[in-house]
């Protein structure tokens, strides 16, 4: 166990160190002036983040991933499809409620959403995930084409955009798309992907490996449509935005840190507790797993709990305030420098997303090494860097997020006709996975700070939000381009081989 934990700590250091180093370098330039308190808070938070990611990853391997596989395979073997549908919906809702990056986003927009503390937003997103998880499971069981489903639902999604514009809620379209991106994070991805593997392996078929992908992709669409529907009921003012949550003195002063930790302890306990109780009901009624497996998962849940509390506290205490201030000061100093910094930061920030490593490992395993982890990581890093840079450019020049999203999704859906379906499924899963907790807790505050400095408070909802949606969209193109490259290279090799055969000297042929 100690060796595994040490390995996870090493992975976490490699993930967090690049972001930390870049922030520290820019803090010692004339462009950004961080106080000693802010620097200390950021460094301590970075160390805590490493510990949180390591413990969480260990817990996910021991608990969340096996839990998803056992639920998927166990319920499928029971051959009770309505039971499978009901359990998948309930687990989709509960897993989403426990998702840390959704909580981070909900806390930042609680002033305009109905209900208290962003609770209604979280439950609405959970319902969207649960519903579309059911759709994804039915896709596997009945062997339906993922590309056609995605095309249908994204056309529906843009139709709902038109309804929002008609009702004067156009400014909340970026937030709606962001909700789809933050949903698929470090808790949701291991469980959902393992659930897909469990169901696909039980159902079987020649495309079992391919069918195991696509669940994350579909589960990213549901929350967008759900939040768009919720946005039509909002009554809060979008002309002002409370940036006080990014004030380091507000976060750390007057026992703020102690209150924050206590709140995280309770929130994470409630979220994981719901999942555990529901799983225990399934264990007693359907699964009947051996005692050894349950003990292993119980230890994993404990690691997940501790890791999540540390992770959430670190990002809220150190990363959100520092991200906001860096964005604010870089925008005031030089907008081109801000765009360049955003691109470089995007290249490395995806390394710190725990769910990305879960996806990459599973892709390499399912494809039998056909898609390497290194190739996936490079493609995702470049995509995220481009997306954050484009978001900064949009914020500076103040144009609609749809000018990016509509062409981007058209290109993504168009590429799906020219690449193997496996790459399309992996690409759409990658989009949801790339936009994890650090995107909503560091990149989004950075863009909000930049928007506050350049355009004022009233433009934050319409111009700063949308960066998570961009991070979720660009991998769809880059990963499919990776597949297009593989297909083209394979055809070129086949043509070269055929030419060599045709050009061969007949005299060298040996007849028997």
N, C-alpha and C positions, 0 to 999 in steps of 0.2 A: 504493500500500500504506500509506503514512504517513497519508494522509487517512482511510482505512478504520479504521486503528488509533486515530486520534484520535477518530473517531466512536464506536468501541467504548469508549474511555476515558470519553467524555462520558456514554454510557449507564450505565457502571459507577458513575460518580460519582453520577448521579441515583438509582441503585439503592441504593447503600450509605449515602449521606449522611443520609437520614431516620432510619435505625436508629441511626447514630452520634450524631446530634444529640440524639435522645431519650435515649439512654444517658448522654450527657454532661450533659444537663439534670438528669436524676434523680440523677446522682452528686453534684451540688452542692446537693442538698436534704438536710434532716435525716434523711430516710428511708433513705438509702444513704451509706455512708462508705467510699469507695475510697481505697487508698493511692496515693502517687505512682507506685510501681512498676506497680500495676494500671492506673492511668490511662494511663501511658506505653505499656504493653504493648497496651492496647486501641486507642489512637490509631495506633500503628505497625501493628498488625494490620489496622485499617480501611483504611489506605493500601495495605498489601500486598494486601488483599482486592480493592481496586479494580483494581490491576494484574493480579491473578490472573484476575478475572472478564473483564476486557477481552481478555487474551491467550487465555483459553479460548474466549470467544465467537467471536473471530476464527478460531481453530483449528477450531472446530465448523463454521463456515460453509465453510471451505476443505477440510476433510477428512471429518469424521464424517457430515455431511448428504449430500455427494456419494457417499460410500462406501455409505451405506444405499440411495440411489436406484439406483446402478449394480448393487449386489448384487440388489436386488429386481427391477429390470427385466431384467437379464441372465439371471438364473436362470429367471424366468418365460418369457422368450422361448425358452429351451432346451426348454421343454415336458416337462421331466423332473421330475415332481412329487416323487418320492422324494428326488432330489438337492436340490430346494428345501427340503423338510422337514428333511433332515439338516443342511444349511448353516444354516438359520434356528435350529435348536436349538443348534448349536455356537456361532453368533454371539451368541445370546441369553445363553448361559452366560458367554462370554468378556467381552461388554460389561458384564454385571452385575458380574463380578469386578472390573472396572476402576472401578466406580461409587464415587465418593468418599464420599457420604453413607452408603452401606452399611458402608463401612470404619469410619466414625465411630461408627455404632451398634454394630457388632460389638465394637469396643474397649471400649464401655461395659458390655457384658453378657458379656464373655468368661469371667467367673468361674462362671457357671452353665451355660454351653453346653458340650457335649462337644467334645473336641479342644483344640488350643492356639491362643491368640491370636484366637479367633473364626473360624478358618479353616473349620471345619465349617459354621458358620452361613452364611458367605459362599457356599460351594460349594452348600449346600442351597438358598439363595435363588436362586442362578444357575440351578440345575436347574429350579426352579419357573418362572422367567422363560422359560427355553428351551422348556419344554413348552407353556406357554400362548402363547408367540409362534407356535409351530407351529399351535395352535388358531386364533389370530387370522389367520394367513396363509390357512389353509384356509377361514375365514369369507369372506375376500375372493374367493378363487378360486371358491367354490361359491355366492357371493351369499347367505349366510345372514344372518338378522336378528340384529343385535347385542343388542337388548333381551332377546330370548328366551334367548340364550346367557348374558348377564349374570345374568338372573333365576335360571337353572338353577344356575350356579356359586355364586352367593351363598347360595342355599338349601342347597347342599352344604356351603358354608363354615360356616354356622350349625349344621348337623348335626354337623360336626367339633368345634365349640365344645362341644356337649353331651357328646361323647366325652371331651374334655379335662376337663370338670367332673366326669365320672364317675370319671376316674383321678386326681383330686386336683390337677390342674394348672391350676385356674381362674385363678390369679394370673398365669399367663403368657399369657393371652388378649390383654391390651393390647399386650404385646411382639410377639405374632404379627401383629396388625393393623398395628402400627408398621412391621414389616418390609416389608409391601406398599407402604406410603407412601414409604419411603426408597429403594426400589429404582429408581423412575422418576425419575432425577435428570439432571444436566447432560450426562452421556455417553450414557446410555440413550435419553433422549427424542429428541435430534436424529437418532440412528441409526434408532430404531424408527419414528418418524413418517416419515422419508424412505424407509425400506423399504416402508412402507404406500403411500406416494405412488407409488413405483416400480412396485410390483406392481399397484395399482389402475389406473394409467394404461396398463399393458401389457395387463391383462385387459380393460379397457374397460367398456362398459355405460353405461347412462344415469345410474347412481348412482356413477360412479367417484369423484367428489369426496367423497361421503358414505362410501364404503367405505374411503377412505384413513384415516379416523379409527376409533378403537376399539381399536387395537393396544395403546396404553398402558393403556387400561382393563382389558383382559384380562390383560396382563402384570403388573398390580397384584394380581390375585387369586391367581395361582400361588404367589408367595412366602408369602402368608398361610397357605394350606393346607400348604405344605411345612414352614414353621416350626412350625405346630401339630403336625405329625407328629414333627418333631425334638424338640419340647418334651416329648413323652411319654417321651423317653429321658434327660432331664436328671436329674442327681443332685446338683448343687450346691445350697447352702442359699439360699433366697430370703428368709430372715429377716434377712439383713445385706447391705449394699451398700457397696462400696468407693468412697467419695467423694474419695479421695486424688488421683484423676486430675484433679480440678477445682481443686487447690491450685496457685496461681500460682508459689509458691516451688519446688514439686516439678517443675513444668513447665519453669521457666527455670533452676533451680539445677543445679550440678554438671555443666556441659556438656549439660544436658537439651535445650536448643534445638538445639545442633549435632547431637546424636544424633537428634533428631526430624527435622531436615532431611535427614540422611543416610538415615534410614528411609523418608521420603517419596520421596526420589529413587529408591531401589531398588524400593519398592512400585509406584509409578506406572510406572516403566520396565518392570517385569514385566507389569503389567496391560495397558498399551498395546502392549507387545511381542508378547503373545499375539494380540491383534487384528490387528496389522500382518502377522505371519507367516501367519496364516490367510487374510487378504485377498490376500497375495502368491501363495499357493497357488491361490486362485480366479482371480487375474489371469493366471497362467501356463497354467491349464487351461481356463477358461471365458470370462472377461470380455474379455481382450485389449484393454485400454484404451490409448489413445495415450500416448506418453511425456510430453507436456505435462501431461496430467491427473494422471499419477503424481507428477510433480515438484510440482505444486500441492498434492496431498494430503500429500506428504512434508513440505512446509513447514508445512502445517496441523497435522500430527501433532506437529511440533516445538513450535509455539505451544501446542497443547493440553497437551503434556507440561509445559512451563515454567509455564503458567497453573495447572494442577492442583497442581503441587508448591507453588507460592506460596499457592494457595487453601487447601489442606489444612493447611499450616503455620500460616497466619494464623488459621484458625478454632480449631485446637487450642491454639495458644499464647496467643491473646487472647480469643476469643469464648466458648469453653467455660468457662474459669474465671470470667470476668466475669459471664456469664449465670447461673452457679450462685450467685455471691455476691449479685447483685442480687435473685434470687428468695428467697434465704435472709433477707436483711435486710428486704426489703419485706414478707414474710410476718410477720416478727417485729414490724414497725412498724404495719402496718394491712392486714388482709385485703381490705377493700373497695378500698383504693388499689391493692393487687396485682392485683385483677381488672380495674380500670380501666386500669392500666398494660398488662396483658396484651392487652386489646382494642386499645388504641392501637398497641402494638407489632405486633400481628397485621395491622393495616391497612397497615403500611409494610414489614414483613419480606418479604412476597411480592415486592416490587419487586426485592429483591436475589437472587432465585432465577433463575439464568441460563436454565433450561429454560422458565420462564414466558414469556420474551420470544420464544423459539423457537416455542412453541405459538401465541402471539398473532399473530405474523407469518404463520404458516402458515394459521391460521384465517381471517384477513382475506383472504389470497390465494385460498384454496380457495373461500370463500363469495362472492368477487367484491365485497368490501366490504359484504356483507349484515350481517356481524357485525364491528363496529369493534374495533380494538385497545383503544381507550379504554373501551368498554363491558365488554369482557372483563376488563380490569385492575380496574375499579371493582367488578365482581361478585366477582372473586377476592379482592380486598382486604377487602371487607366479610365475605365468607365466612370467611376465615382469622382475622380479628379476632374474630368471634363464636365460632369453634371454640376458640381459645386461651382466651378468657374462660370458656366453658363447662367447659373442662378444669380451670381453676383452681377453679371452683365445685365440681366433682366431687371434686377433691383435698381441698378444705376439709371437705366434708360426707361424704366416704368412701362412695361408692356405686359399683356396678359400671359399667364402661364400656358394657356391653350395654344399659343404660337409655337411652343415647344412640344407639348404633349400630343397634339393631334398629328403632326408630321412624324413624331417619334414613334407613336404606336402604329401608324400606317406602315412605316418602314419595318417595324418589328413583325407585324402580322404578314407583311409581304414576304419577308425573308423565310417565314415558316413554310412557304410553298417550295422552297429551293434547298432546304437542309433536312437531314434526317429528323424524324419526329422526336428522337431522343434528345437532340440538341435544343429543339424548341422547348421541350419540357424543362430541361436543365436551365435554359436561359430565363424563362419566366419564373422559375423557383429562385434563381439567383437574384432577380430584381427585388423580390420581397426580403430576401435574407440580407442583402447588402445594406439596407436601410435599418440599422439596429439602434441600440441604446445610445451610442456615442453620436450618431447622426442627430437624434432628437435632443440630446443633452449638451452637445458641444457645437456642432456645425450650425444647427438652427439658431441658438443664441448668438453665435457669431454673425450670422446674416441679419438677425434682428437688431443687433448693436450697430451694424453698418447702415441699416435702413434708418434707424433712429438718428444717426449722425448726418446722413445725406438728404433724407426726404422728410423726416419728422415722424411723430408718433402715429399720425392718422393713416399712413401707408403700410403699416406693419402687416396687417392681416392680408392685404391684397398683394404685396410685393415681397415681403420676407418669407412668409409661408409659401410652400411649394418646393422648397429645396429637398425635402425628404422624398417627395414624389419624383423629382428629377433623379435622385440617387437610385430610386427603385426602377426607373425607366431605362436609363442608358445601358445597364448590363444586358437587357433584352437584345440590344443591337450587337454589342461586342461579342457576347457568347455565341450568338447565331453566326456572326461573321467568322468566328473560330471554327464552327461547324462547316460553313461554306468553304473555308480554306482547306479543311480536311477532305471534303468531298472533291474539290477541284484537284488537289494534290493526288488523290487516289486515281482520278480519271486520267491525269497526266501520266502517272506511272503505268497504267494499263495501256495507254496508247504507245508509250515508249517500248513496252514489252512486246506489243503486237507488231510494231515496226521491225524490231529485232528478229522476230520469228519470220516475218515475211521476207526480210532481207538476207536471211541465212542462206549459205551456199548449200545447194542440194547434194553436192558431192560429199558433204560432211555427214549426211544422213546415213545411218547404218540400217540396212534392211535385214530382217531375220527370216 
